[in-house]
Amino acid sequence: MPRSIFSFSSISKQFVVTSFLLLEEEGKLSLDDDVRKYIPELPDYGHTIGLRHLIHHICGLKDKLTLWEISGRT
């Protein structure tokens, strides 16, 4: 039985970023691509949010746990 609980997203980020970099190396995407190219249902916030912004946590989007806390959920 595990004694530690890790957030899935905390563990998976490094694999997602590595995948982005491999795909960029193959010319299949650019880190400067608008994230809405891949997630079209994401609203337009008036500026481009690139994959690079997501990688470096500078996109301005709140994570779901923060949004839950702001809305009063635990």
PyMOL Python script that loads the backbone (N, CA, C, O; Angstrom):
from pymol import cmd

cmd.read_pdbstr("""\
ATOM      1  N   MET A   1       0.849  -1.177   0.000  1.00  0.00           N
ATOM      2  CA  MET A   1       0.000   0.000   0.000  1.00  0.00           C
ATOM      3  C   MET A   1       0.896   1.242   0.000  1.00  0.00           C
ATOM      4  O   MET A   1       1.804   1.349   0.824  1.00  0.00           O
ATOM      5  N   PRO A   2       0.646   2.178  -0.916  1.00  0.00           N
ATOM      6  CA  PRO A   2       1.466   3.390  -0.964  1.00  0.00           C
ATOM      7  C   PRO A   2       1.262   4.260   0.271  1.00  0.00           C
ATOM      8  O   PRO A   2       0.159   4.344   0.812  1.00  0.00           O
ATOM      9  N   ARG A   3       2.323   4.894   0.701  1.00  0.00           N
ATOM     10  CA  ARG A   3       2.255   5.777   1.860  1.00  0.00           C
ATOM     11  C   ARG A   3       2.202   7.251   1.455  1.00  0.00           C
ATOM     12  O   ARG A   3       1.948   8.116   2.294  1.00  0.00           O
ATOM     13  N   SER A   4       2.436   7.537   0.190  1.00  0.00           N
ATOM     14  CA  SER A   4       2.402   8.905  -0.317  1.00  0.00           C
ATOM     15  C   SER A   4       1.375   9.016  -1.436  1.00  0.00           C
ATOM     16  O   SER A   4       1.179   8.088  -2.220  1.00  0.00           O
ATOM     17  N   ILE A   5       0.738  10.154  -1.488  1.00  0.00           N
ATOM     18  CA  ILE A   5      -0.212  10.419  -2.552  1.00  0.00           C
ATOM     19  C   ILE A   5       0.350  11.564  -3.391  1.00  0.00           C
ATOM     20  O   ILE A   5       0.664  12.633  -2.867  1.00  0.00           O
ATOM     21  N   PHE A   6       0.472  11.336  -4.680  1.00  0.00           N
ATOM     22  CA  PHE A   6       0.963  12.351  -5.593  1.00  0.00           C
ATOM     23  C   PHE A   6      -0.172  12.745  -6.528  1.00  0.00           C
ATOM     24  O   PHE A   6      -0.955  11.905  -6.971  1.00  0.00           O
ATOM     25  N   SER A   7      -0.242  14.022  -6.814  1.00  0.00           N
ATOM     26  CA  SER A   7      -1.189  14.486  -7.806  1.00  0.00           C
ATOM     27  C   SER A   7      -0.737  13.968  -9.166  1.00  0.00           C
ATOM     28  O   SER A   7       0.428  14.109  -9.535  1.00  0.00           O
ATOM     29  N   PHE A   8      -1.653  13.377  -9.899  1.00  0.00           N
ATOM     30  CA  PHE A   8      -1.333  12.814 -11.211  1.00  0.00           C
ATOM     31  C   PHE A   8      -0.676  13.861 -12.100  1.00  0.00           C
ATOM     32  O   PHE A   8       0.283  13.564 -12.813  1.00  0.00           O
ATOM     33  N   SER A   9      -1.194  15.088 -12.058  1.00  0.00           N
ATOM     34  CA  SER A   9      -0.652  16.127 -12.933  1.00  0.00           C
ATOM     35  C   SER A   9       0.788  16.471 -12.575  1.00  0.00           C
ATOM     36  O   SER A   9       1.581  16.787 -13.462  1.00  0.00           O
ATOM     37  N   SER A  10       1.135  16.415 -11.316  1.00  0.00           N
ATOM     38  CA  SER A  10       2.508  16.721 -10.916  1.00  0.00           C
ATOM     39  C   SER A  10       3.499  15.716 -11.483  1.00  0.00           C
ATOM     40  O   SER A  10       4.624  16.081 -11.824  1.00  0.00           O
ATOM     41  N   ILE A  11       3.103  14.484 -11.585  1.00  0.00           N
ATOM     42  CA  ILE A  11       3.980  13.446 -12.101  1.00  0.00           C
ATOM     43  C   ILE A  11       3.988  13.454 -13.626  1.00  0.00           C
ATOM     44  O   ILE A  11       5.022  13.177 -14.233  1.00  0.00           O
ATOM     45  N   SER A  12       2.880  13.760 -14.244  1.00  0.00           N
ATOM     46  CA  SER A  12       2.759  13.638 -15.694  1.00  0.00           C
ATOM     47  C   SER A  12       3.343  14.818 -16.468  1.00  0.00           C
ATOM     48  O   SER A  12       3.633  14.680 -17.656  1.00  0.00           O
ATOM     49  N   LYS A  13       3.525  15.974 -15.826  1.00  0.00           N
ATOM     50  CA  LYS A  13       3.997  17.164 -16.542  1.00  0.00           C
ATOM     51  C   LYS A  13       5.292  16.919 -17.294  1.00  0.00           C
ATOM     52  O   LYS A  13       5.422  17.317 -18.451  1.00  0.00           O
ATOM     53  N   GLN A  14       6.244  16.273 -16.653  1.00  0.00           N
ATOM     54  CA  GLN A  14       7.534  16.062 -17.307  1.00  0.00           C
ATOM     55  C   GLN A  14       7.401  15.185 -18.551  1.00  0.00           C
ATOM     56  O   GLN A  14       8.146  15.371 -19.513  1.00  0.00           O
ATOM     57  N   PHE A  15       6.475  14.243 -18.550  1.00  0.00           N
ATOM     58  CA  PHE A  15       6.275  13.388 -19.711  1.00  0.00           C
ATOM     59  C   PHE A  15       5.565  14.139 -20.834  1.00  0.00           C
ATOM     60  O   PHE A  15       5.878  13.948 -22.009  1.00  0.00           O
ATOM     61  N   VAL A  16       4.613  14.989 -20.469  1.00  0.00           N
ATOM     62  CA  VAL A  16       3.912  15.788 -21.471  1.00  0.00           C
ATOM     63  C   VAL A  16       4.886  16.750 -22.144  1.00  0.00           C
ATOM     64  O   VAL A  16       4.884  16.883 -23.368  1.00  0.00           O
ATOM     65  N   VAL A  17       5.714  17.418 -21.351  1.00  0.00           N
ATOM     66  CA  VAL A  17       6.681  18.362 -21.916  1.00  0.00           C
ATOM     67  C   VAL A  17       7.683  17.637 -22.809  1.00  0.00           C
ATOM     68  O   VAL A  17       8.017  18.132 -23.886  1.00  0.00           O
ATOM     69  N   THR A  18       8.159  16.488 -22.383  1.00  0.00           N
ATOM     70  CA  THR A  18       9.076  15.706 -23.219  1.00  0.00           C
ATOM     71  C   THR A  18       8.403  15.334 -24.532  1.00  0.00           C
ATOM     72  O   THR A  18       9.038  15.381 -25.585  1.00  0.00           O
ATOM     73  N   SER A  19       7.134  14.969 -24.482  1.00  0.00           N
ATOM     74  CA  SER A  19       6.392  14.643 -25.702  1.00  0.00           C
ATOM     75  C   SER A  19       6.280  15.862 -26.613  1.00  0.00           C
ATOM     76  O   SER A  19       6.459  15.750 -27.826  1.00  0.00           O
ATOM     77  N   PHE A  20       5.983  17.029 -26.031  1.00  0.00           N
ATOM     78  CA  PHE A  20       5.927  18.279 -26.808  1.00  0.00           C
ATOM     79  C   PHE A  20       7.254  18.508 -27.525  1.00  0.00           C
ATOM     80  O   PHE A  20       7.279  18.824 -28.714  1.00  0.00           O
ATOM     81  N   LEU A  21       8.355  18.348 -26.792  1.00  0.00           N
ATOM     82  CA  LEU A  21       9.673  18.612 -27.365  1.00  0.00           C
ATOM     83  C   LEU A  21      10.012  17.627 -28.485  1.00  0.00           C
ATOM     84  O   LEU A  21      10.594  18.012 -29.499  1.00  0.00           O
ATOM     85  N   LEU A  22       9.650  16.365 -28.301  1.00  0.00           N
ATOM     86  CA  LEU A  22       9.891  15.373 -29.353  1.00  0.00           C
ATOM     87  C   LEU A  22       9.061  15.685 -30.598  1.00  0.00           C
ATOM     88  O   LEU A  22       9.557  15.578 -31.720  1.00  0.00           O
ATOM     89  N   LEU A  23       7.799  16.071 -30.402  1.00  0.00           N
ATOM     90  CA  LEU A  23       6.940  16.422 -31.531  1.00  0.00           C
ATOM     91  C   LEU A  23       7.436  17.687 -32.226  1.00  0.00           C
ATOM     92  O   LEU A  23       7.350  17.800 -33.448  1.00  0.00           O
ATOM     93  N   GLU A  24       7.951  18.629 -31.455  1.00  0.00           N
ATOM     94  CA  GLU A  24       8.504  19.837 -32.067  1.00  0.00           C
ATOM     95  C   GLU A  24       9.743  19.488 -32.899  1.00  0.00           C
ATOM     96  O   GLU A  24       9.925  20.002 -34.002  1.00  0.00           O
ATOM     97  N   GLU A  25      10.579  18.621 -32.365  1.00  0.00           N
ATOM     98  CA  GLU A  25      11.778  18.191 -33.085  1.00  0.00           C
ATOM     99  C   GLU A  25      11.420  17.524 -34.412  1.00  0.00           C
ATOM    100  O   GLU A  25      12.155  17.653 -35.391  1.00  0.00           O
ATOM    101  N   GLU A  26      10.299  16.815 -34.446  1.00  0.00           N
ATOM    102  CA  GLU A  26       9.837  16.146 -35.667  1.00  0.00           C
ATOM    103  C   GLU A  26       9.057  17.087 -36.590  1.00  0.00           C
ATOM    104  O   GLU A  26       8.630  16.686 -37.673  1.00  0.00           O
ATOM    105  N   GLY A  27       8.875  18.327 -36.161  1.00  0.00           N
ATOM    106  CA  GLY A  27       8.157  19.300 -36.975  1.00  0.00           C
ATOM    107  C   GLY A  27       6.649  19.148 -36.947  1.00  0.00           C
ATOM    108  O   GLY A  27       5.959  19.688 -37.812  1.00  0.00           O
ATOM    109  N   LYS A  28       6.130  18.430 -35.978  1.00  0.00           N
ATOM    110  CA  LYS A  28       4.686  18.171 -35.897  1.00  0.00           C
ATOM    111  C   LYS A  28       3.934  19.219 -35.085  1.00  0.00           C
ATOM    112  O   LYS A  28       2.708  19.302 -35.167  1.00  0.00           O
ATOM    113  N   LEU A  29       4.645  20.011 -34.311  1.00  0.00           N
ATOM    114  CA  LEU A  29       4.047  21.125 -33.597  1.00  0.00           C
ATOM    115  C   LEU A  29       5.132  22.125 -33.260  1.00  0.00           C
ATOM    116  O   LEU A  29       6.324  21.851 -33.395  1.00  0.00           O
ATOM    117  N   SER A  30       4.694  23.283 -32.819  1.00  0.00           N
ATOM    118  CA  SER A  30       5.624  24.312 -32.365  1.00  0.00           C
ATOM    119  C   SER A  30       5.211  24.712 -30.954  1.00  0.00           C
ATOM    120  O   SER A  30       4.022  24.783 -30.645  1.00  0.00           O
ATOM    121  N   LEU A  31       6.179  24.967 -30.119  1.00  0.00           N
ATOM    122  CA  LEU A  31       5.854  25.406 -28.758  1.00  0.00           C
ATOM    123  C   LEU A  31       5.174  26.772 -28.768  1.00  0.00           C
ATOM    124  O   LEU A  31       4.592  27.187 -27.767  1.00  0.00           O
ATOM    125  N   ASP A  32       5.250  27.466 -29.897  1.00  0.00           N
ATOM    126  CA  ASP A  32       4.583  28.761 -30.028  1.00  0.00           C
ATOM    127  C   ASP A  32       3.179  28.635 -30.608  1.00  0.00           C
ATOM    128  O   ASP A  32       2.496  29.645 -30.777  1.00  0.00           O
ATOM    129  N   ASP A  33       2.729  27.411 -30.918  1.00  0.00           N
ATOM    130  CA  ASP A  33       1.356  27.195 -31.386  1.00  0.00           C
ATOM    131  C   ASP A  33       0.366  27.639 -30.324  1.00  0.00           C
ATOM    132  O   ASP A  33       0.604  27.484 -29.126  1.00  0.00           O
ATOM    133  N   ASP A  34      -0.748  28.195 -30.784  1.00  0.00           N
ATOM    134  CA  ASP A  34      -1.848  28.552 -29.898  1.00  0.00           C
ATOM    135  C   ASP A  34      -2.452  27.256 -29.354  1.00  0.00           C
ATOM    136  O   ASP A  34      -2.749  26.338 -30.119  1.00  0.00           O
ATOM    137  N   VAL A  35      -2.630  27.183 -28.060  1.00  0.00           N
ATOM    138  CA  VAL A  35      -3.167  25.973 -27.433  1.00  0.00           C
ATOM    139  C   VAL A  35      -4.558  25.642 -27.971  1.00  0.00           C
ATOM    140  O   VAL A  35      -4.971  24.482 -27.957  1.00  0.00           O
ATOM    141  N   ARG A  36      -5.286  26.671 -28.450  1.00  0.00           N
ATOM    142  CA  ARG A  36      -6.629  26.434 -28.994  1.00  0.00           C
ATOM    143  C   ARG A  36      -6.591  25.638 -30.302  1.00  0.00           C
ATOM    144  O   ARG A  36      -7.617  25.124 -30.748  1.00  0.00           O
ATOM    145  N   LYS A  37      -5.424  25.539 -30.906  1.00  0.00           N
ATOM    146  CA  LYS A  37      -5.274  24.674 -32.086  1.00  0.00           C
ATOM    147  C   LYS A  37      -5.525  23.220 -31.698  1.00  0.00           C
ATOM    148  O   LYS A  37      -6.031  22.441 -32.505  1.00  0.00           O
ATOM    149  N   TYR A  38      -5.177  22.854 -30.475  1.00  0.00           N
ATOM    150  CA  TYR A  38      -5.308  21.485 -29.982  1.00  0.00           C
ATOM    151  C   TYR A  38      -6.485  21.315 -29.025  1.00  0.00           C
ATOM    152  O   TYR A  38      -7.005  20.211 -28.862  1.00  0.00           O
ATOM    153  N   ILE A  39      -6.896  22.397 -28.401  1.00  0.00           N
ATOM    154  CA  ILE A  39      -8.053  22.368 -27.488  1.00  0.00           C
ATOM    155  C   ILE A  39      -8.990  23.498 -27.915  1.00  0.00           C
ATOM    156  O   ILE A  39      -9.039  24.540 -27.261  1.00  0.00           O
ATOM    157  N   PRO A  40      -9.736  23.299 -29.010  1.00  0.00           N
ATOM    158  CA  PRO A  40     -10.546  24.387 -29.563  1.00  0.00           C
ATOM    159  C   PRO A  40     -11.659  24.882 -28.642  1.00  0.00           C
ATOM    160  O   PRO A  40     -12.143  26.001 -28.810  1.00  0.00           O
ATOM    161  N   GLU A  41     -12.067  24.077 -27.685  1.00  0.00           N
ATOM    162  CA  GLU A  41     -13.140  24.521 -26.780  1.00  0.00           C
ATOM    163  C   GLU A  41     -12.651  25.494 -25.709  1.00  0.00           C
ATOM    164  O   GLU A  41     -13.465  26.050 -24.971  1.00  0.00           O
ATOM    165  N   LEU A  42     -11.353  25.708 -25.610  1.00  0.00           N
ATOM    166  CA  LEU A  42     -10.820  26.695 -24.664  1.00  0.00           C
ATOM    167  C   LEU A  42     -11.235  28.087 -25.133  1.00  0.00           C
ATOM    168  O   LEU A  42     -11.026  28.432 -26.296  1.00  0.00           O
ATOM    169  N   PRO A  43     -11.814  28.880 -24.253  1.00  0.00           N
ATOM    170  CA  PRO A  43     -12.266  30.218 -24.665  1.00  0.00           C
ATOM    171  C   PRO A  43     -11.110  31.098 -25.140  1.00  0.00           C
ATOM    172  O   PRO A  43      -9.955  30.885 -24.774  1.00  0.00           O
ATOM    173  N   ASP A  44     -11.445  32.077 -25.954  1.00  0.00           N
ATOM    174  CA  ASP A  44     -10.473  33.073 -26.397  1.00  0.00           C
ATOM    175  C   ASP A  44     -10.420  34.154 -25.314  1.00  0.00           C
ATOM    176  O   ASP A  44     -11.412  34.836 -25.055  1.00  0.00           O
ATOM    177  N   TYR A  45      -9.264  34.297 -24.695  1.00  0.00           N
ATOM    178  CA  TYR A  45      -9.099  35.274 -23.618  1.00  0.00           C
ATOM    179  C   TYR A  45      -8.500  36.583 -24.121  1.00  0.00           C
ATOM    180  O   TYR A  45      -8.077  37.422 -23.325  1.00  0.00           O
ATOM    181  N   GLY A  46      -8.463  36.759 -25.446  1.00  0.00           N
ATOM    182  CA  GLY A  46      -7.992  38.016 -26.011  1.00  0.00           C
ATOM    183  C   GLY A  46      -6.500  38.049 -26.305  1.00  0.00           C
ATOM    184  O   GLY A  46      -5.989  39.050 -26.807  1.00  0.00           O
ATOM    185  N   HIS A  47      -5.808  36.980 -26.002  1.00  0.00           N
ATOM    186  CA  HIS A  47      -4.388  36.882 -26.333  1.00  0.00           C
ATOM    187  C   HIS A  47      -4.053  35.411 -26.588  1.00  0.00           C
ATOM    188  O   HIS A  47      -4.760  34.507 -26.142  1.00  0.00           O
ATOM    189  N   THR A  48      -2.976  35.202 -27.302  1.00  0.00           N
ATOM    190  CA  THR A  48      -2.575  33.838 -27.629  1.00  0.00           C
ATOM    191  C   THR A  48      -1.933  33.170 -26.423  1.00  0.00           C
ATOM    192  O   THR A  48      -1.048  33.732 -25.778  1.00  0.00           O
ATOM    193  N   ILE A  49      -2.393  31.973 -26.134  1.00  0.00           N
ATOM    194  CA  ILE A  49      -1.772  31.145 -25.105  1.00  0.00           C
ATOM    195  C   ILE A  49      -1.056  30.028 -25.847  1.00  0.00           C
ATOM    196  O   ILE A  49      -1.689  29.132 -26.405  1.00  0.00           O
ATOM    197  N   GLY A  50       0.249  30.090 -25.849  1.00  0.00           N
ATOM    198  CA  GLY A  50       1.039  29.089 -26.555  1.00  0.00           C
ATOM    199  C   GLY A  50       1.354  27.889 -25.679  1.00  0.00           C
ATOM    200  O   GLY A  50       1.246  27.948 -24.454  1.00  0.00           O
ATOM    201  N   LEU A  51       1.742  26.809 -26.323  1.00  0.00           N
ATOM    202  CA  LEU A  51       2.156  25.627 -25.568  1.00  0.00           C
ATOM    203  C   LEU A  51       3.308  25.969 -24.631  1.00  0.00           C
ATOM    204  O   LEU A  51       3.392  25.456 -23.515  1.00  0.00           O
ATOM    205  N   ARG A  52       4.192  26.841 -25.100  1.00  0.00           N
ATOM    206  CA  ARG A  52       5.326  27.280 -24.280  1.00  0.00           C
ATOM    207  C   ARG A  52       4.845  27.935 -22.976  1.00  0.00           C
ATOM    208  O   ARG A  52       5.450  27.754 -21.920  1.00  0.00           O
ATOM    209  N   HIS A  53       3.755  28.694 -23.069  1.00  0.00           N
ATOM    210  CA  HIS A  53       3.194  29.333 -21.871  1.00  0.00           C
ATOM    211  C   HIS A  53       2.721  28.294 -20.859  1.00  0.00           C
ATOM    212  O   HIS A  53       2.899  28.460 -19.652  1.00  0.00           O
ATOM    213  N   LEU A  54       2.115  27.222 -21.367  1.00  0.00           N
ATOM    214  CA  LEU A  54       1.640  26.162 -20.477  1.00  0.00           C
ATOM    215  C   LEU A  54       2.819  25.476 -19.791  1.00  0.00           C
ATOM    216  O   LEU A  54       2.780  25.206 -18.590  1.00  0.00           O
ATOM    217  N   ILE A  55       3.861  25.200 -20.564  1.00  0.00           N
ATOM    218  CA  ILE A  55       5.031  24.508 -20.021  1.00  0.00           C
ATOM    219  C   ILE A  55       5.655  25.294 -18.875  1.00  0.00           C
ATOM    220  O   ILE A  55       6.051  24.723 -17.859  1.00  0.00           O
ATOM    221  N   HIS A  56       5.736  26.611 -19.051  1.00  0.00           N
ATOM    222  CA  HIS A  56       6.413  27.449 -18.052  1.00  0.00           C
ATOM    223  C   HIS A  56       5.449  28.036 -17.009  1.00  0.00           C
ATOM    224  O   HIS A  56       5.847  28.859 -16.184  1.00  0.00           O
ATOM    225  N   HIS A  57       4.188  27.609 -17.053  1.00  0.00           N
ATOM    226  CA  HIS A  57       3.179  28.072 -16.087  1.00  0.00           C
ATOM    227  C   HIS A  57       2.996  29.587 -16.119  1.00  0.00           C
ATOM    228  O   HIS A  57       2.818  30.221 -15.078  1.00  0.00           O
ATOM    229  N   ILE A  58       3.042  30.160 -17.320  1.00  0.00           N
ATOM    230  CA  ILE A  58       2.871  31.610 -17.450  1.00  0.00           C
ATOM    231  C   ILE A  58       1.697  31.957 -18.359  1.00  0.00           C
ATOM    232  O   ILE A  58       1.652  33.040 -18.943  1.00  0.00           O
ATOM    233  N   CYS A  59       0.742  31.023 -18.475  1.00  0.00           N
ATOM    234  CA  CYS A  59      -0.381  31.241 -19.380  1.00  0.00           C
ATOM    235  C   CYS A  59      -1.490  32.068 -18.751  1.00  0.00           C
ATOM    236  O   CYS A  59      -2.321  32.627 -19.468  1.00  0.00           O
ATOM    237  N   GLY A  60      -1.520  32.157 -17.437  1.00  0.00           N
ATOM    238  CA  GLY A  60      -2.558  32.920 -16.760  1.00  0.00           C
ATOM    239  C   GLY A  60      -3.798  32.115 -16.415  1.00  0.00           C
ATOM    240  O   GLY A  60      -4.698  32.627 -15.750  1.00  0.00           O
ATOM    241  N   LEU A  61      -3.862  30.871 -16.851  1.00  0.00           N
ATOM    242  CA  LEU A  61      -5.011  30.030 -16.520  1.00  0.00           C
ATOM    243  C   LEU A  61      -4.845  29.462 -15.114  1.00  0.00           C
ATOM    244  O   LEU A  61      -3.747  29.073 -14.717  1.00  0.00           O
ATOM    245  N   LYS A  62      -5.915  29.421 -14.386  1.00  0.00           N
ATOM    246  CA  LYS A  62      -5.891  28.845 -13.038  1.00  0.00           C
ATOM    247  C   LYS A  62      -6.062  27.341 -13.131  1.00  0.00           C
ATOM    248  O   LYS A  62      -6.777  26.839 -13.998  1.00  0.00           O
ATOM    249  N   ASP A  63      -5.402  26.628 -12.235  1.00  0.00           N
ATOM    250  CA  ASP A  63      -5.598  25.175 -12.216  1.00  0.00           C
ATOM    251  C   ASP A  63      -6.918  24.862 -11.525  1.00  0.00           C
ATOM    252  O   ASP A  63      -7.463  25.694 -10.800  1.00  0.00           O
ATOM    253  N   LYS A  64      -7.427  23.655 -11.756  1.00  0.00           N
ATOM    254  CA  LYS A  64      -8.769  23.322 -11.263  1.00  0.00           C
ATOM    255  C   LYS A  64      -8.855  23.348  -9.743  1.00  0.00           C
ATOM    256  O   LYS A  64      -9.905  23.697  -9.203  1.00  0.00           O
ATOM    257  N   LEU A  65      -7.794  22.993  -9.041  1.00  0.00           N
ATOM    258  CA  LEU A  65      -7.861  23.004  -7.577  1.00  0.00           C
ATOM    259  C   LEU A  65      -7.993  24.429  -7.048  1.00  0.00           C
ATOM    260  O   LEU A  65      -8.723  24.677  -6.089  1.00  0.00           O
ATOM    261  N   THR A  66      -7.285  25.361  -7.677  1.00  0.00           N
ATOM    262  CA  THR A  66      -7.410  26.767  -7.279  1.00  0.00           C
ATOM    263  C   THR A  66      -8.820  27.269  -7.559  1.00  0.00           C
ATOM    264  O   THR A  66      -9.403  27.980  -6.740  1.00  0.00           O
ATOM    265  N   LEU A  67      -9.366  26.902  -8.710  1.00  0.00           N
ATOM    266  CA  LEU A  67     -10.732  27.326  -9.033  1.00  0.00           C
ATOM    267  C   LEU A  67     -11.742  26.742  -8.059  1.00  0.00           C
ATOM    268  O   LEU A  67     -12.701  27.414  -7.678  1.00  0.00           O
ATOM    269  N   TRP A  68     -11.533  25.488  -7.652  1.00  0.00           N
ATOM    270  CA  TRP A  68     -12.432  24.885  -6.659  1.00  0.00           C
ATOM    271  C   TRP A  68     -12.345  25.658  -5.341  1.00  0.00           C
ATOM    272  O   TRP A  68     -13.371  25.937  -4.720  1.00  0.00           O
ATOM    273  N   GLU A  69     -11.140  26.000  -4.914  1.00  0.00           N
ATOM    274  CA  GLU A  69     -10.982  26.754  -3.663  1.00  0.00           C
ATOM    275  C   GLU A  69     -11.644  28.126  -3.757  1.00  0.00           C
ATOM    276  O   GLU A  69     -12.315  28.561  -2.821  1.00  0.00           O
ATOM    277  N   ILE A  70     -11.454  28.803  -4.883  1.00  0.00           N
ATOM    278  CA  ILE A  70     -12.053  30.130  -5.069  1.00  0.00           C
ATOM    279  C   ILE A  70     -13.579  30.026  -5.002  1.00  0.00           C
ATOM    280  O   ILE A  70     -14.241  30.930  -4.490  1.00  0.00           O
ATOM    281  N   SER A  71     -14.135  28.930  -5.517  1.00  0.00           N
ATOM    282  CA  SER A  71     -15.594  28.777  -5.525  1.00  0.00           C
ATOM    283  C   SER A  71     -16.127  28.238  -4.193  1.00  0.00           C
ATOM    284  O   SER A  71     -17.334  28.058  -4.036  1.00  0.00           O
ATOM    285  N   GLY A  72     -15.227  27.979  -3.233  1.00  0.00           N
ATOM    286  CA  GLY A  72     -15.669  27.533  -1.922  1.00  0.00           C
ATOM    287  C   GLY A  72     -15.741  26.035  -1.743  1.00  0.00           C
ATOM    288  O   GLY A  72     -16.187  25.551  -0.702  1.00  0.00           O
ATOM    289  N   ARG A  73     -15.304  25.291  -2.756  1.00  0.00           N
ATOM    290  CA  ARG A  73     -15.310  23.829  -2.649  1.00  0.00           C
ATOM    291  C   ARG A  73     -14.037  23.343  -1.967  1.00  0.00           C
ATOM    292  O   ARG A  73     -13.007  24.018  -1.982  1.00  0.00           O
ATOM    293  N   THR A  74     -14.130  22.174  -1.378  1.00  0.00           N
ATOM    294  CA  THR A  74     -12.924  21.601  -0.751  1.00  0.00           C
ATOM    295  C   THR A  74     -12.468  20.380  -1.520  1.00  0.00           C
ATOM    296  O   THR A  74     -11.473  19.756  -1.153  1.00  0.00           O
TER     297      THR A  74
END
""", "prot")
cmd.dss("prot")
cmd.show_as("cartoon", "prot")
cmd.util.cbc("prot")
cmd.orient("prot")
